[in-house]
């Protein structure tokens, strides 16, 4: 039976609350094996709760597609937005940041869709650890270039700059069918 990515994604997205024992691995493992994919257990050297799992063939971030698996290790993504305002009265700025972390030390998520190169939507659970329900979130896996938007209203100029940074390790896998 071939691995069917759409079946894996549909299974994971149908779950509510916490699936099984609530661990991230449990949800992804059930979705993959239930869709004809090979279990991560025989693919992962020294399989156990404190190792990064192997889910199939390694793929690079630009090749990701729905049904693939992202394995995070000490991953942190930060988006910083700075707004500079210049007017005849003077200048001012504000800055805010949004940070998402996964895989402290490791975490697994199933790709639902690719938003754009390096940005994916994943279904996961156990974020925050020991309590997080099944959820679908958008994450940046590789930092896109900074973007700047300039707006003028009369004599006032507003410049908004958004930057991203990504640290830690992200391994991506394409599940393989059970032989």
N, C-alpha and C positions, 0 to 999 in steps of 0.2 A: 504494500500500500504506500503510495507516495505521500510525502509531507504536504499538507494543504494549508498554506499560510492563512487564508481567509477563515478557515475553521478554527484555527488557533486563536486568532484575534477575536472572533465572535464569541468563543467560549470565555476568554478572559474578560471581555467587556460585559458579558451577562452577569458576572459575579457581583454581589453586593456585600457590604460589610467587610468582614475578613474571611478569606477563603482558607479552608483547611486549618492548619496551625497558625496562619497569619504571616508566615515567613514569605519573603519575596520569591524565593526559590520554588516554594510549593505551588504558587499560582502559575509561574512560567513553565515549570516542569509538567504540570497537569495539562496546560494548554497545548504544549508541543507534543507530548506523548499521545494525547487524545486526538491529535490531528495527523497521526502517522509519523511523527518525528522520533528520532532516537533519543533516549534518555541521556541526560547529562552525566549520570553516575558512571557508566563505563568510559566516557570520554574525558573525564576529569582525573588527572593523576592525583593520587592520595586524596580522593574525594572526602569531604567533611565540611562542617559548618564554617570553618575558618579559612577556606581556600576560595580563589576565584574560579568559578565554574567554566567549563568548556561546553558550548552548546551546538557545535557543528563545525562548519568550515569558516575560517576567519575571512571577513570582508572589511573593506575600508569604509569609512563614514560616507563618502560620496556614492557608494554602491548600495547603501541601505535601502530596504523596501519593507512593506508591511509583512509581518510574520517573522522578521529577523529579531535577534536578541541583542540587547546592549548590556554588557557587564562592566559596572563602574568600580573603580578602586580609588578611594580618597578624592573623588570628583567634586569640584566646586566651580560653579558658574556665577559670575558677577556681572550685572548690567548696571552701568552708571550713566545717569542722565544729568547733564549740566546745562542750565539755562542762564544765559547772559543777556541782560537788558540794558541798552544804552538809550538815553534820552537827553534832552537839553538840561534836565535837572541833575544828571549824573549817571553813574552805572551801578548795577547790582548783579548779583548772581545767586543762584541756588543750585544745590546738588543733592541728588538722592541716589541710593543704590538698592538693588534687589539682589539677593544672593540665594542660590539653591545649592544644596549639597546632597550627594548620594554616595553610598559605598564607603562608609566609615566603619569598618575597613572595606567592605565590598557590598554590592547590590545588583540585582538583576531586574530588567524591564523588557517587555515585549513591544516591539515597534507596531504602532497602529497605522501611522502614515508618516510620510516624509513631507514636512512643510516646505522646506527648501534645503539646499545643500548645507549639511551641518546642523540643521534644526529639525527635530523629530517630535512626534507625539507618541508617548509610550503609555501602556497600561502597566500598573505596578501595585504593590501593596507593601505595608510595613514602613511607610514614611509618614509620620515620625516613627522611629523604631519602637517595637513592642505595642504599638497601638494603631498604626495607620491602616485605614481601610483600602479596598481596591479603589483606585482612582486613575483617571487619564489626565496626564499633564504634558505640557510642551517644554522641552529642554534643548539647550544649545550644546552641541557636542564639540563643535569647532568654532572658534570666535570669528564672526563676520567682521569686515572692516568697519571702522567708525563711520557713523553717518552724521551729517550736519544739515540742519534746516534753518534757513534765514527768512524771517518774516519782517516786513516793514509796514508800520501803521503810522502815517504822518511822519513826525520826526523821531519816532521810537523804533528802534531796531532790536528784534529778539532773535538770538541765535541759540538753537538747541542742538547739543552734541550728545550722541549716545555711543558709548563704547562697551565692549564685552571682553571679559577675560575668562579663560577656562584653564583649570589646573587639575592635576591628578591623571589617572589613566582611564581610558574608555576603550574596551575591546568589543568588537562587533562580530556577531556570528550569524551564519545562515544555517538553520537546522537542516539536518540530513534525514532522509527516510530510514526507517528500520529496514535492515537488510533481510 
